[in-house]
Amino acid sequence: MARIVQKFGGSSVANAEKIKNVAKRVAATADEGNQVVVVVSAMGDTTDDLIDLAKQISLDPSQREMDMLMATGEQQSIALLSIALQELGKKAISLTGPQAGIHTDCVASKAKITEVNCARLEKELNAGNIVVVAGFQGLSPDGEIRTLGRGGSDTSGVALAVALKADLCEIFTDVEGVFTADPRIVPKAHKIDSISYDEMLEMASAGAGVLQPRSVELAKQYGIHVHVRSTFTQNKGTIVQEGNKMENLEKEMVVSGVALDRNVIKVSVFDVPDEIGVASKLFRALADARINVDMIIQGGDRNRLNSITFTTGKDEKIKLEKLLNDVVPKIGAKEYTVSDGVSKVSIVGAGMITNPGVAAKMFETLSDNGFNIELISTSEIKVSCIVKEDRAAEAVCLLHTAFDLDKE
């Protein structure tokens, strides 16, 4: 008997018929003699609808109340899926994140899981129940419901797999696995059978929406094999696991995938005094406000003045502008701008480690096609560029072809 954690995304439980389909799939897994814990997201666009509803009332709603509101989406899903399983004759029980023993820190809307107390889960599994858990949420030390940020149900699923010492963690979605690019943008994109944790983490952080980056970090830390697959077919998906280092060093495919992140704004702070501690004050203020910063570039010194440019998510814009209105004068800078008409395009591949000229090829491909690169950042296995949003999809297609990813 195996212990399996299955996570189903919002598109998999978008309506009653899809919930019934998921129930059949879960029941089939249980019928094979397995203990099953199911983690589900909110139905379809429920989360977006709840955010829109709140924004009709307030442009800057309380984060505490937003957590309370957002957590209701997953609670609908777990109750409906449990009812569907019971209709199939299965013993099933739904649990909220707090009821399932998921504990978080106190950060509203972006909480991190600190512990999973499995006592209730073990009790229900030993009683023969299929346990259906609300993803994306947990209980903070001060007794508040906290949500885990976009894609947080992935992290819930992997965290439960770790805590329960599960034999397998399956992430079900509306695509058949991890692709070399978003197939909705690149028709010639194809499924990757196996990908390393490091490559998947870079792909996820670069905008590939199949897995939340924090879920990949957690899987890597504890060695949990994750199978990303489709809810709607029985086909094998993509296995995310530790890569063989020698295979990665010698792999023929230098670039494994191209990712696009549209959730980007570019922030530039001008005439920043070239003094010790100025950058630390700026980024400490951002950190204290829980604003995640991605790419950072500091411009050259002119008359002892610099410019600092960085990127963050579009959803941070209102909070960010309030903060910068206060911080920019305090650090002695002149002004700042926020540009939201940009996107991040990235190439990812472990084969880049030992192959020179990969970045040059990316830049040449973009420049030959009239793209102006606004920012660049790199790691050992990733190169990211900020380009204009209206041509970002075109850039993805061009790079997919340039790095021979059109060929399976």
Secondary structure, DSSP 8 states (H G I E B T S, - for coil): --EEEEEE-GGGGSSHHHHHHHHHHHHHHHHTT-EEEEEE--STTHHHHHHHHHHHH-SS--HHHHHHHHHHHHHHHHHHHHHHHHHTT--EEEE-TTTTTEEE-S-TTS--EEEE--HHHHHHHHTT-EEEEE-SEEE-TTS-EEE--TTHHHHHHHHHHHHTT-SEEEEEESSSS-BSS-TTT-TT--B-SEEEHHHHHHHHHTT-TTS-HHHHHHHHHHT--EEEEESS-----EEEE---HHHHHH-S-S--EEEEE---EEEEEEEEE--TTHHHHHHHHHHHTT-----EEE---BTTEEEEEEEE-GGGHHHHHHHHHHHHHHTT--EEEEE-SEEEEEEE-GGGGG-TTHHHHHHHHHHHTT----EEEEETTEEEEEEEGGGHHHHHHHHHHHTTTT--
